[in-house]
Amino acid sequence: MGQWLSKRTLRRALPWVAIVIAALVLPVVLPPFRLNLLGRFLSLGIVALGIDLIWGFTGLLSLGQGIFFALGGYALGMHLQLNALAPGELPEFFSLYGVKALPAFWQPFTSPVFTLLCIWVLPALVAGVLGYLVFRNRIKGVYFSILTQAALLVFFNFFNGQQKLINGTNGLKTDTARLFGMLVGSDGAQRGLFWLTVLLVIGSWFLCRWLTRGRFGDALIAIRDDEPRLRFTGYNPTAYKTLVFAVAGALAGVSGALYTVQSGIVSPQYMAVPFSIEMVIWVAVGGRGTLIGAVLGAVVINFAKSLVSEALPETWLFIQGALFLLVVTALPDGLVGWWRAGGPARVLAMLGWPPRAATYPELDLDPAVAAERRQLEGGEA
């Protein structure tokens, strides 16, 4: 039994071991451009964790996580725009539209403490309010998905049209700003941001793991599997769903902030509908309800997208569609679920490699077990 548990633990820990080794080795091996891409894709793993929390464990398929992702990015982008200015100066784009004074909602972002809080608190508040208004009316299923996508379109059009206030479609650049005395776009700053991203990804995973354990996690799974029965037992699913949706919003905000400083810009395109749908595909391919699969899905798919787009730019959409169809038809638990269910062993068996026995042959060689078996056989006789 102990040996079986150790093998199972090793199989579950293998993805994490690969992540730790990659985090230690890749910064030394990869050139700055590739390392920057890896940092971006790891930051996307945080928003994927939030989606797995609300979709994989709670059964809420949100197609509007780009709202909270962009809010976190804009919060940090506004601070970086103001950080390098002398007192009384305005960001450069304001002069293009005739703005003479800093708008009131920009002024608090001069404070780094307020900005750090706003990165995750603002998305969490927006998600919590939106979630409460939706969940108290018992809207769920496909109607919830459509509503979140409609909210995404509202936010996208609003931000896209605010040329005078947030530079509209052009967005806010961050690579030329300074953070802790360093140019954000420099190789040294990007390397530090990569390590920060790794730490925050691990911390986000532990947060989601903690939330999905114990009674709270059981309540989330009960909401996913049979919400009416949970309500009948006296629980209030609205509170659970609102809280978990707010947590997913906060994770999306942190992800958006990290992605902004590593990509060099934040714009309304973060709220584009295809981007939010891609987030769901990452989780589906990696493994819904596995947490680690969400991170791996975000990193692997985006790296594949980058490499394929460099060689054959027009083929990626077809590959992405094929991946999603493969998961829906053949791998409903994603790559991590397939791995945990013994998928590699089944592939080897299909190739002619003898499969492992499903029982425990070591027990037949144990003298104590053999003596107990003889004793039982003698008693029956």
C-alpha positions, 0 to 999 in steps of 0.5 A: 500500500505504501509503495502504491501511494509513493508511486501515486504521489510521485506521479502527481508531483512530477509536473511540479518537479518539472516546473521547479527544474524549468524555473531554475534552468531556463533563466540560464539557458534561454535568451532574454527574449524567450525568457520574457515570453516564458514569464508572460506565459507563466503570468497567464497561468495565474488567470488560468488557475482562477478559471479552473477554480470557478469552472473546474471545481464550481461549474461556473464557465466564465467567458469574461475573465478578460475584464478583471485581467485588464483591470489589474493591468491598467492599475499598474500601467497607470502607476508606471505612467505617473511614476517617472513624472516630475510633480505637475507633469502629465503623461504624454498622451494627455497633451494630444487630446488637450487635457490640462489637469490630471483626472481625479481617478488617476491621482491615487495611483501615484501611491505604490501601496494603493496601486498594489492593493488596487491590482487585486482588490479592484478586480475582486470587487467588480467580480464580487458585485457582478457575481452577487447580482447574477447568483442571487437570481440563480442564473447559471449554466449557459446563461451565466456564460453569455452574461459574462461575455456580454459584460466583457463586451460592455467593458471593452467598448467603454475602455476602447472609447476613452481616448482622453482618459486612458488613451483608448485603443492605444493603451498605456505603455510600460516598457519605458517606465522605471520600477525600483530605479530600473527600466521596466523593459531592460533585461535585468528588470525582466529577469527579476519579474520572471522570478516574481512571476514564478513565486506568485504562480506557486503562491496562487496554486497553494491558495487555490489548493487550500480553497478546494480542500476541506468543507469549502472545497466540498461545497464548491464541488457540490455546487458543480454536481448538484446545486439544488440538493446543496441548497436543500440541505441548508447551504446558501450557494450564492455566498460560495459562488460570489466569494469564489468568483471574487477570488478568481477576479483577484487572481486575474488582476494579479495576472494582468499586472504581471503580464502588462509589465512583461509585455510592455503595454496594456490595452483594451485588447486584453478585454477582447472576446477571443482572448477570454475564450482562449483562457478557457481552452488553456484550462480545458487542454491542461486539465479541468479541476486539476489546478496544475493542469491550468498552469501547464495548459497556459504555458504549453499552449502559448509557447506552442502558439509562439513557435508555430506563429513564427514559422506558419502564422496562418495555421495556429487557429486550426491547431488550436481548434484541433486541440480543443476538439481532441480534448472534448472528444478523447481527453475530457480530463485534459492532459494532466487528467489523462496522465493521472489516469495512466494514459502513458501506460495505455499508449505503451500497451497499444504499442505492444509494451506489456501493461503493468498488473492492476493488483499488487504482485509484491503481496504474493511474496510477503511471508506474513501475507502467505501465512495469513492466507493459509490460516484463512484457507485452513479455517474455511476447510 
